[in-house]
């Protein structure tokens, strides 16, 4: 379309009341006493909202998530390796679980240092190693 989205409609098409309502120019001047959006009515600065998208908070959450997930998968892999060692399974199975757990431990370290993308890929690789080891059982 080749027109402005806020362009006026011809008064013949709309009624006189609707044409007056479509006026886009504000006639009123704002009060000086009105509080600005980031101030309270008494002139004090408003508190920051709790749900603000703070990049620092998002990065901190990503580091904790990567480190926590890596630690949880490391413990799960080590527990599975110990359980498979006690049963009659090929030696490749507990070794795969232990190797996947080691990769997930490295992902936890990387995640704690802020390398969350690399940590995510290492977590995926570690779980894949554990799954491949489980398939050979």
For each residue, the residues with C-beta under 8 A, 3 or more apart:
1:
2:
3: 7
4: 7
5:
6: 24
7: 3 4
8: 19 22 24
9: 13 14 18 19 22
10: 13 14
11: 14 16 19
12:
13: 9 10
14: 9 10 11 18 19 22
15: 18 19
16: 11 19 20
17: 20 21
18: 9 14 15 21 22
19: 8 9 11 14 15 16 22 23
20: 16 17 23
21: 17 18
22: 8 9 14 18 19
23: 19 20 27
24: 6 8
25:
26:
27: 23
28:
29:
30: 34
31: 34
32:
33:
34: 30 31
35: 39 40 41 43
36: 39
37:
38: 45 46
39: 35 36 43 44 45 46
40: 35 43 44 45 46
41: 35
42:
43: 35 39 40
44: 39 40
45: 38 39 40
46: 38 39 40
47:
48: 52
49: 52
50:
51:
52: 48 49
53: 58
54: 57 58
55: 58 59
56: 59 60
57: 54 60 61
58: 53 54 55 61 62
59: 55 56 62 63 114
60: 56 57 63 64
61: 57 58 64 65
62: 58 59 65 66 111 116
63: 59 60 66 67 111 112 113 114 116
64: 60 61 67 68
65: 61 62 68 69 111 116
66: 62 63 69 70 107 108 110 111 112 116 119 120 123
67: 63 64 70 71 108 109 111 112 119
68: 64 65 71 72 108
69: 65 66 72 73 107 108 111 123
70: 66 67 73 74 104 105 106 107 108 109 110 111 119 122 123
71: 67 68 74 75 105 108
72: 68 69 75 76
73: 69 70 76 77 100 101 104 107 123 126 127
74: 70 71 77 78 101 102 104 105 108
75: 71 72 78 79 101
76: 72 73 79 80 101
77: 73 74 80 81 97 98 100 101 104 126 130
78: 74 75 81 82 97 98 101
79: 75 76 82 83
80: 76 77 83 84 94 97 130 134
81: 77 78 84 85 94 95 97 98 101
82: 78 79 85 86 94
83: 79 80 86 87
84: 80 81 87 89 93 94 97 137
85: 81 82 89 94
86: 82 83
87: 83 84
88:
89: 84 85 93 94 137
90: 93 136 137
91: 94 95
92: 95 96 133 136
93: 84 89 90 96 97 133 134 136 137
94: 80 81 82 84 85 89 91 97 98 133
95: 81 91 92 98 99 133
96: 92 93 99 100 129 130 132 133 134 136
97: 77 78 80 81 84 93 94 100 101 130 133 134
98: 77 78 81 94 95 101 102
99: 95 96 102 103 129 133
100: 73 77 96 97 103 104 126 127 128 129 130 133
101: 73 74 75 76 77 78 81 97 98 104 105 126 130
102: 74 98 99 105 106 126
103: 99 100 106 107 122 125 126 129
104: 70 73 74 77 100 101 107 108 122 123 126 127
105: 70 71 74 101 102 108 109
106: 70 102 103 109 110 122
107: 66 69 70 73 103 104 110 111 118 119 120 122 123 126
108: 66 67 68 69 70 71 74 104 105 111 112 119
109: 67 70 105 106 112 113
110: 66 70 106 107 113 115 116 118 119 122
111: 62 63 65 66 67 69 70 107 108 114 115 116 119
112: 63 66 67 108 109
113: 63 109 110
114: 59 63 111
115: 110 111 118 119
116: 62 63 65 66 110 111 119 120
117: 120 121
118: 107 110 115 121 122
119: 66 67 70 107 108 110 111 115 116 122 123
120: 66 107 116 117 123 124
121: 117 118 124 125
122: 70 103 104 106 107 110 118 119 125 126
123: 66 69 70 73 104 107 119 120 126 127
124: 120 121 127 128
125: 103 121 122 128 129
126: 73 77 100 101 102 103 104 107 122 123 129 130
127: 73 100 104 123 124 130 131
128: 100 124 125 131 132
129: 96 99 100 103 125 126 132 133
130: 77 80 96 97 100 101 126 127 133 134
131: 127 128 134 135
132: 96 128 129 135 136
133: 92 93 94 95 96 97 99 100 129 130 136 137
134: 80 93 96 97 130 131 137
135: 131 132
136: 90 92 93 96 132 133
137: 84 89 90 93 133 134
